[in-house]
Amino acid sequence: MKNLNGKVIALTGAGSGIGRCLAIQLAQHGSHLSLSDVDEAGLKETKELLSQDIVVSTHIVDVADREQVYAWAENTVKDHGHVDCIINNAGVTSIASIEEIRYEDFNWVFNVVFYGVLYGTKAFLPHLKQRPDAHIVNISSVNGFVATPRNGAYACAKHAVKALNQTLQQELRNTSVNITSVHPGGVKTNIARNARSYDSKEIHQEQIVSFEQIAGTSAEKAASIIIKGILKNRKRQLVGFDAIVIDALSRIFPQKFSDMLGFLHDRVRRKRMKNT
Ligand SMILES: NC(=O)c1ccc[n+]([C@@H]2O[C@H](COP(=O)([O-])OP(=O)(O)OC[C@H]3O[C@@H](n4cnc5c(N)ncnc54)[C@H](O)[C@@H]3O)[C@@H](O)[C@H]2O)c1
C-alpha cells in the first residue's frame, strides 16, 4: 500500500498495546479507521486519543467468534463505503506446559491467535479484492519461527499464522491484495499481564516484571515499524533488534538455538521457584 492517507483500515485488538499505537499513528497518516476489540473500555480510550479529522467507527468484536467477525466486515463497509486494509492484531497467550494445559485454555489461545486471524482474513478478503491497492497485515511473532517452553499454545498458533501468510502470498500473487507477515520480538504491552498462567501468582508477577524488562521495543516503535512495512509492501516484517537476532540464529542453528532457549528458560525458572 503506497499511501495511507484517506484509506479505510480495519484493525483488531485496538484497545491496548500495539493495536492502540497503530490506531493513533494510522490516524496521523490520515487513515479512516474501523476499530475492534473485546475490551469496550480500552477501545473507548483509544478512540479518545485519535485526531478528530478522520472517520472512526468502533465495534465490540470477539475475533474467536466467526459470526461476529463477518458481521464486523459487513458493518465496516456499511459505515465507510469500502475497506482497503485489515490488520489482524488481537492476541492472547498462556503460560503452561503442553502436559499441564487444559484444552479449554489451549483452545482459547488458538481460537484468538490463529482462528481470529483466519476469520479476519476470509471475512474481509472479498471486500479487499474490489480495491485497487489493498493489504492484509497478520501479526505473527518470533514464536512463529521458534518455540519456547511453557508457551506452546501461542507458538503453535503463531507458526500457523506464518503458514497462513505464506499461503496467502502465493495464492493472491496476481491480485491487488498484498500480505505482510509481521514478526515482533519482545514489545512492552499488556500481553504477559493478561496471560492465563498456570504458575503461582508470585511467579506470574515476576514473569510480568522480567518480560517488561527484557522486551526491548516500545509499542509506539513497534507500530511505526509495522506501518513502514505496509508502506514498503514488505512480505515479511521483523520488529525489534531481538527479532532480527532470533530470526538469524534460528535459521543458522535451528536445533542448537532451540535447545539453548530451552536450557536458559529452565535455569531461570528453577531459580524463580527456589526464590519463592
Ligand atoms: N508484546 C509482545 O512482546 C509481542 C510479541 C510478538 C507478537 N505480539 C503480538 O502482537 C499482537 C498485539 O498484542 P500486544 O502485545 O499489543 O498485547 P495487548 O495485550 O496489549 O493487546 C492485545 C489486544 O487484543 C485484545 N483481545 C484479546 N482477546 C481478544 C478477542 N478474543 N477478540 C478481540 N480482541 C481481543 C485485547 O483486549 C487487547 O486490546 C498480538 O497478536 C500478539 O500476539 C506481541
PDBQT file of the ligand as one rigid body, heavy atoms in Angstrom, charges set to zero:
ROOT
HETATM    1  N1  LIG A 301       4.054  -7.861  23.127  1.00  0.00    +0.000 N 
HETATM    2  C1  LIG A 301       4.899  -8.692  22.548  1.00  0.00    +0.000 C 
HETATM    3  O1  LIG A 301       6.030  -8.912  23.026  1.00  0.00    +0.000 OA
HETATM    4  C2  LIG A 301       4.511  -9.390  21.273  1.00  0.00    +0.000 A 
HETATM    5  C3  LIG A 301       5.481 -10.138  20.592  1.00  0.00    +0.000 A 
HETATM    6  C4  LIG A 301       5.148 -10.786  19.424  1.00  0.00    +0.000 A 
HETATM    7  C5  LIG A 301       3.847 -10.684  18.926  1.00  0.00    +0.000 A 
HETATM    8  N2  LIG A 301       2.920  -9.962  19.603  1.00  0.00    +0.000 N 
HETATM    9  C6  LIG A 301       1.561  -9.903  19.056  1.00  0.00    +0.000 C 
HETATM   10  O2  LIG A 301       1.139  -8.551  18.909  1.00  0.00    +0.000 OA
HETATM   11  C7  LIG A 301      -0.295  -8.518  18.906  1.00  0.00    +0.000 C 
HETATM   12  C8  LIG A 301      -0.773  -7.404  19.845  1.00  0.00    +0.000 C 
HETATM   13  O3  LIG A 301      -0.517  -7.776  21.189  1.00  0.00    +0.000 OA
HETATM   14  P1  LIG A 301       0.007  -6.744  22.294  1.00  0.00    +0.000 P 
HETATM   15  O4  LIG A 301       1.385  -7.152  22.633  1.00  0.00    +0.000 OA
HETATM   16  O5  LIG A 301      -0.278  -5.368  21.871  1.00  0.00    +0.000 OA
HETATM   17  O6  LIG A 301      -0.903  -7.194  23.543  1.00  0.00    +0.000 OA
HETATM   18  P2  LIG A 301      -2.014  -6.433  24.404  1.00  0.00    +0.000 P 
HETATM   19  O7  LIG A 301      -2.464  -7.447  25.423  1.00  0.00    +0.000 OA
HETATM   20  O8  LIG A 301      -1.516  -5.131  24.901  1.00  0.00    +0.000 OA
HETATM   21  O9  LIG A 301      -3.172  -6.179  23.343  1.00  0.00    +0.000 OA
HETATM   22  C9  LIG A 301      -3.946  -7.240  22.811  1.00  0.00    +0.000 C 
HETATM   23  C10 LIG A 301      -5.353  -6.722  22.489  1.00  0.00    +0.000 C 
HETATM   24  O10 LIG A 301      -6.109  -7.819  21.945  1.00  0.00    +0.000 OA
HETATM   25  C11 LIG A 301      -7.407  -7.778  22.529  1.00  0.00    +0.000 C 
HETATM   26  N3  LIG A 301      -8.041  -9.099  22.519  1.00  0.00    +0.000 N 
HETATM   27  C12 LIG A 301      -7.748 -10.164  23.312  1.00  0.00    +0.000 A 
HETATM   28  N4  LIG A 301      -8.595 -11.170  23.040  1.00  0.00    +0.000 NA
HETATM   29  C13 LIG A 301      -9.433 -10.733  22.069  1.00  0.00    +0.000 A 
HETATM   30  C14 LIG A 301     -10.529 -11.324  21.363  1.00  0.00    +0.000 A 
HETATM   31  N5  LIG A 301     -10.949 -12.567  21.644  1.00  0.00    +0.000 N 
HETATM   32  N6  LIG A 301     -11.151 -10.591  20.415  1.00  0.00    +0.000 NA
HETATM   33  C15 LIG A 301     -10.751  -9.320  20.152  1.00  0.00    +0.000 A 
HETATM   34  N7  LIG A 301      -9.737  -8.704  20.790  1.00  0.00    +0.000 NA
HETATM   35  C16 LIG A 301      -9.081  -9.407  21.731  1.00  0.00    +0.000 A 
HETATM   36  C17 LIG A 301      -7.161  -7.294  23.957  1.00  0.00    +0.000 C 
HETATM   37  O11 LIG A 301      -8.356  -6.814  24.568  1.00  0.00    +0.000 OA
HETATM   38  C18 LIG A 301      -6.109  -6.221  23.723  1.00  0.00    +0.000 C 
HETATM   39  O12 LIG A 301      -6.707  -4.960  23.467  1.00  0.00    +0.000 OA
HETATM   40  C19 LIG A 301      -0.747  -9.912  19.327  1.00  0.00    +0.000 C 
HETATM   41  O13 LIG A 301      -1.102 -10.650  18.171  1.00  0.00    +0.000 OA
HETATM   42  C20 LIG A 301       0.487 -10.507  19.952  1.00  0.00    +0.000 C 
HETATM   43  O14 LIG A 301       0.488 -11.908  19.925  1.00  0.00    +0.000 OA
HETATM   44  C21 LIG A 301       3.212  -9.315  20.769  1.00  0.00    +0.000 A 
ENDROOT
TORSDOF 0
